Amino acid sequence: MHKNSQLETGIGLILFRSRWLLAPFYLGMIAALAMLLVAFFSELIHVLPGVVRLEEVRSEQIILAVLEMIDLSLVANLVVIVIFSGYENFVSKIDARDTGDRPDWMGTLDFSGLKMKLIASVVAISVIQMLRVFMAMADGHQPLDVPRLRLMLILHLTFVLSGVLFAVMDWIRCHAEKSQEGTK
């Protein structure tokens, strides 16, 4: 067995401790989460007064506002997942066991699971965006823009195909790992 030199050990420690450079990214995502919260309440405040005063707020406007709020909440959920699992996978474990409200997936979501949650969220967000644009066009607020709808559909299908390919790659990896374990 070969003994590490002090230089090797020092470089290894520097590399290992450099993971803490990621921590400010996760703190910055908390600020992004706060921005999403402001946007959510801005959308709510925008549509709520008309509904409360029973003004002529068409159901399409309410549906579009609700879709916007769902979209924002999906993005916020995604940010939380990235913060927790990214920090735990790449920086350090979060010691929140004594709080009693630790999410079940926290600490168990590996990079592969994070990747699948990410692509699933992107697909859901893409669907909501397409639905919003389609409803605005169907409602007459925007002219029918076939090239834009086509581009959005192509992007959505690309996201779906990417998700399927990620899932297939993970399935192949898991199957290969199980095969290797069976041969040992």
Sequence and secondary structure as in RCSB ss.txt:
>XXXX:A:sequence
MHKNSQLETGIGLILFRSRWLLAPFYLGMIAALAMLLVAFFSELIHVLPGVVRLEEVRSEQIILAVLEMIDLSLV
ANLVVIVIFSGYENFVSKIDARDTGDRPDWMGTLDFSGLKMKLIASVVAISVIQMLRVFMAMADGHQPLDVPRLR
LMLILHLTFVLSGVLFAVMDWIRCHAEKSQEGTK
>XXXX:A:secstr
     HHHHHHHHHHHHGGGGGHHHHHHHHHHHHHHHHHHHHHHHHHHHHHHTT    HHHHHHHHHHHHHHHHH
HHHHHHHHHHHHHHHT     GGGS   TTTTT  HHHHHHHHHHHHHHHHHHHHHHHHHHHHTTSS   HHHHH
HHHHHHHHHHHHHHHHHHHHHHHHHHHHHHHHH 
